[in-house]
Amino acid sequence: MKRTVTRWEFRDAFRDYERNDSFSYEGLGALFDYLEDDEENSGIETEMDVISLCCNFSEHASCLDCVNDLGYPLEIEDDWNDEEKEDAAREYLQENTSVIEFDGGIIIQGF
């Protein structure tokens, strides 16, 4: 038996599982949109599993913060400005996983 979940129910589920600190309010909206788009494109329904989503996705302030937070190997030149560093981190992440960008940060799928 499947049930369609609205954006509000999606956010509420994280609160109900006491996982509302795993993602920001904006991040949960972006994750919801990503999962809906993925369902449409693949034709495969996503199961609403808060714990699994928390284990498989993580939110970060920026691509560079994500790379640094998780210790991914990224070669950055000393003379690069902040924008060049962010672009390199974004490219690295996009080559290795799904990157969900939204106003206020990013969410990546663990790899």
PASEBA-1860 file (N, C-alpha, C; in nm, 3 decimals):
! residues 111
1> MKRTVTRW> 0.085/-0.117/0.000/0.000/0.000/0.000/0.090/0.124/0.000 ~ 0.068/0.212/-0.093/0.147/0.334/-0.105/0.060/0.454/-0.070 ~ 0.125/0.558/-0.023/0.056/0.682/0.012/0.136/0.799/-0.042 ~ 0.070/0.894/-0.105/0.135/1.014/-0.153/0.159/1.108/-0.036 ~ 0.278/1.162/-0.029/0.317/1.251/0.081/0.331/1.391/0.024 ~ 0.274/1.488/0.093/0.289/1.627/0.051/0.419/1.682/0.108 ~ 0.457/1.799/0.059/0.577/1.866/0.110/0.568/1.886/0.261 ~ 0.451/1.925/0.310/0.433/1.952/0.454/0.444/1.823/0.535
9> EFRDAFRD> 0.384/1.715/0.484/0.393/1.587/0.553/0.537/1.535/0.554 ~ 0.608/1.561/0.446/0.748/1.522/0.437/0.828/1.590/0.548 ~ 0.811/1.721/0.560/0.883/1.795/0.665/0.840/1.750/0.804 ~ 0.709/1.728/0.821/0.657/1.684/0.951/0.713/1.547/0.992 ~ 0.735/1.460/0.894/0.788/1.327/0.924/0.926/1.336/0.990 ~ 1.008/1.430/0.945/1.140/1.447/1.004/1.128/1.496/1.148 ~ 1.033/1.584/1.172/1.009/1.632/1.308/0.958/1.517/1.395 ~ 0.865/1.438/1.343/0.808/1.327/1.419/0.912/1.223/1.457
17> YERNDSFS> 1.012/1.204/1.373/1.121/1.111/1.401/1.236/1.177/1.477 ~ 1.213/1.301/1.520/1.313/1.380/1.591/1.442/1.393/1.510 ~ 1.424/1.413/1.379/1.536/1.431/1.286/1.529/1.567/1.217 ~ 1.453/1.660/1.275/1.436/1.789/1.211/1.563/1.873/1.213 ~ 1.665/1.829/1.286/1.793/1.901/1.283/1.888/1.844/1.177 ~ 1.845/1.742/1.104/1.929/1.684/1.000/1.937/1.772/0.876 ~ 1.829/1.847/0.850/1.822/1.933/0.733/1.751/2.062/0.773 ~ 1.786/2.169/0.706/1.715/2.295/0.728/1.576/2.287/0.665
25> YEGLGALF> 1.493/2.382/0.697/1.360/2.390/0.638/1.371/2.398/0.485 ~ 1.461/2.484/0.436/1.481/2.499/0.293/1.540/2.372/0.232 ~ 1.632/2.309/0.306/1.693/2.185/0.260/1.591/2.073/0.243 ~ 1.498/2.062/0.337/1.394/1.959/0.325/1.308/1.984/0.202 ~ 1.278/2.109/0.174/1.201/2.141/0.054/1.276/2.101/-0.072 ~ 1.406/2.129/-0.075/1.488/2.094/-0.191/1.499/1.942/-0.206 ~ 1.514/1.871/-0.095/1.522/1.725/-0.099/1.390/1.666/-0.148 ~ 1.280/1.719/-0.100/1.148/1.674/-0.144/1.135/1.691/-0.295
33> DYLEDDEE> 1.170/1.810/-0.346/1.161/1.835/-0.490/1.250/1.740/-0.569 ~ 1.370/1.716/-0.519/1.463/1.624/-0.586/1.404/1.484/-0.594 ~ 1.349/1.436/-0.483/1.292/1.301/-0.480/1.170/1.290/-0.571 ~ 1.087/1.394/-0.574/0.971/1.393/-0.665/1.016/1.390/-0.811 ~ 1.115/1.473/-0.845/1.167/1.474/-0.982/1.227/1.339/-1.020 ~ 1.299/1.279/-0.926/1.359/1.148/-0.951/1.251/1.043/-0.976 ~ 1.143/1.050/-0.899/1.032/0.956/-0.921/0.972/0.973/-1.060 ~ 0.950/1.098/-1.100/0.894/1.125/-1.232/0.984/1.075/-1.344
41> NSGIETEM> 1.114/1.101/-1.330/1.209/1.064/-1.435/1.234/0.915/-1.443 ~ 1.235/0.847/-1.328/1.266/0.704/-1.328/1.143/0.616/-1.334 ~ 1.029/0.671/-1.292/0.907/0.589/-1.285/0.905/0.497/-1.164 ~ 1.002/0.513/-1.074/1.010/0.429/-0.954/0.971/0.513/-0.833 ~ 0.873/0.464/-0.757/0.829/0.537/-0.639/0.933/0.530/-0.528 ~ 0.949/0.641/-0.457/1.040/0.648/-0.344/0.964/0.616/-0.217 ~ 1.022/0.533/-0.135/0.959/0.502/-0.007/0.997/0.609/0.094 ~ 0.900/0.655/0.169/0.924/0.758/0.272/0.988/0.691/0.392
49> DVISLCCN> 1.119/0.705/0.405/1.194/0.644/0.514/1.291/0.750/0.567 ~ 1.249/0.818/0.672/1.325/0.930/0.727/1.466/0.889/0.765 ~ 1.480/0.776/0.832/1.612/0.732/0.878/1.703/0.705/0.759 ~ 1.652/0.639/0.658/1.731/0.610/0.539/1.773/0.739/0.468 ~ 1.682/0.835/0.458/1.716/0.962/0.394/1.824/1.035/0.473 ~ 1.817/1.030/0.606/1.920/1.094/0.689/2.055/1.025/0.673 ~ 2.053/0.894/0.650/2.178/0.821/0.631/2.237/0.841/0.492 ~ 2.151/0.863/0.393/2.196/0.870/0.254/2.220/1.010/0.200
57> FSEHASCL> 2.171/1.111/0.270/2.186/1.249/0.225/2.238/1.334/0.340 ~ 2.315/1.437/0.308/2.362/1.530/0.410/2.362/1.672/0.355 ~ 2.336/1.766/0.444/2.329/1.907/0.405/2.455/1.979/0.450 ~ 2.500/2.072/0.365/2.620/2.151/0.394/2.598/2.294/0.348 ~ 2.672/2.386/0.404/2.657/2.528/0.370/2.701/2.558/0.227 ~ 2.800/2.484/0.177/2.851/2.506/0.041/2.920/2.378/-0.007 ~ 2.954/2.375/-0.133/3.026/2.259/-0.188/3.163/2.246/-0.122 ~ 3.232/2.357/-0.105/3.364/2.353/-0.042/3.356/2.308/0.103
65> DCVNDLGY> 3.256/2.356/0.175/3.236/2.309/0.313/3.211/2.159/0.316 ~ 3.133/2.110/0.222/3.103/1.966/0.215/3.231/1.886/0.196 ~ 3.311/1.926/0.098/3.437/1.855/0.071/3.527/1.857/0.194 ~ 3.535/1.972/0.259/3.619/1.983/0.379/3.560/1.905/0.496 ~ 3.428/1.917/0.517/3.362/1.847/0.629/3.380/1.696/0.621 ~ 3.369/1.644/0.499/3.372/1.498/0.481/3.509/1.445/0.442 ~ 3.606/1.534/0.427/3.743/1.492/0.401/3.765/1.432/0.263 ~ 3.689/1.477/0.164/3.707/1.426/0.028/3.836/1.482/-0.031
73> PLEIEDDW> 3.904/1.401/-0.112/4.031/1.446/-0.170/4.008/1.542/-0.286 ~ 4.040/1.666/-0.264/4.024/1.768/-0.367/4.149/1.853/-0.367 ~ 4.211/1.861/-0.484/4.331/1.943/-0.495/4.292/2.086/-0.526 ~ 4.330/2.176/-0.437/4.299/2.318/-0.453/4.430/2.395/-0.455 ~ 4.443/2.479/-0.554/4.564/2.561/-0.567/4.560/2.675/-0.466 ~ 4.675/2.708/-0.411/4.684/2.815/-0.311/4.642/2.951/-0.366 ~ 4.662/2.973/-0.495/4.632/3.104/-0.551/4.487/3.118/-0.601 ~ 4.404/3.016/-0.583/4.264/3.024/-0.625/4.186/3.114/-0.531
81> NDEEKEDA> 4.092/3.189/-0.588/4.003/3.269/-0.504/3.888/3.179/-0.455 ~ 3.804/3.234/-0.369/3.696/3.155/-0.310/3.601/3.097/-0.414 ~ 3.572/3.174/-0.517/3.481/3.126/-0.622/3.541/3.009/-0.698 ~ 3.670/3.016/-0.727/3.737/2.906/-0.797/3.740/2.780/-0.711 ~ 3.761/2.797/-0.582/3.761/2.682/-0.490/3.622/2.618/-0.485 ~ 3.520/2.703/-0.476/3.381/2.653/-0.472/3.346/2.581/-0.601 ~ 3.386/2.637/-0.714/3.360/2.573/-0.843/3.429/2.438/-0.855 ~ 3.551/2.429/-0.807/3.624/2.302/-0.811/3.557/2.198/-0.722
89> AREYLQEN> 3.513/2.242/-0.605/3.444/2.151/-0.513/3.311/2.104/-0.574 ~ 3.237/2.196/-0.636/3.110/2.160/-0.701/3.134/2.057/-0.811 ~ 3.234/2.083/-0.895/3.265/1.990/-1.004/3.302/1.852/-0.950 ~ 3.383/1.848/-0.846/3.422/1.721/-0.786/3.298/1.645/-0.736 ~ 3.212/1.714/-0.664/3.092/1.650/-0.610/3.000/1.602/-0.722 ~ 2.979/1.685/-0.823/2.890/1.648/-0.933/2.942/1.529/-1.011 ~ 3.073/1.511/-1.014/3.132/1.395/-1.082/3.115/1.266/-1.000 ~ 3.090/1.280/-0.870/3.088/1.164/-0.783/2.953/1.131/-0.720
97> TSVIEFDG> 2.860/1.226/-0.720/2.733/1.201/-0.653/2.627/1.300/-0.701 ~ 2.509/1.288/-0.646/2.402/1.384/-0.674/2.420/1.505/-0.584 ~ 2.409/1.622/-0.643/2.421/1.747/-0.570/2.291/1.824/-0.586 ~ 2.229/1.857/-0.476/2.105/1.934/-0.476/2.139/2.072/-0.422 ~ 2.139/2.170/-0.509/2.172/2.306/-0.466/2.043/2.383/-0.440 ~ 2.044/2.464/-0.337/1.929/2.547/-0.303/1.980/2.672/-0.235 ~ 1.895/2.771/-0.224/1.932/2.896/-0.161/1.962/2.870/-0.013 ~ 2.087/2.874/0.023/2.126/2.850/0.162/2.218/2.732/0.180
105> GIIIQGF> 2.243/2.654/0.074/2.335/2.542/0.090/2.320/2.437/-0.018 ~ 2.370/2.319/0.014/2.360/2.205/-0.077/2.326/2.080/0.004 ~ 2.273/1.982/-0.065/2.254/1.848/-0.010/2.321/1.753/-0.106 ~ 2.397/1.659/-0.053/2.457/1.558/-0.139/2.408/1.420/-0.096 ~ 2.411/1.331/-0.193/2.385/1.191/-0.162/2.519/1.129/-0.128 ~ 2.525/1.057/-0.018/2.650/0.997/0.027/2.709/0.904/-0.077 ~ 2.841/0.901/-0.082/2.911/0.810/-0.175/3.036/0.757/-0.112
END
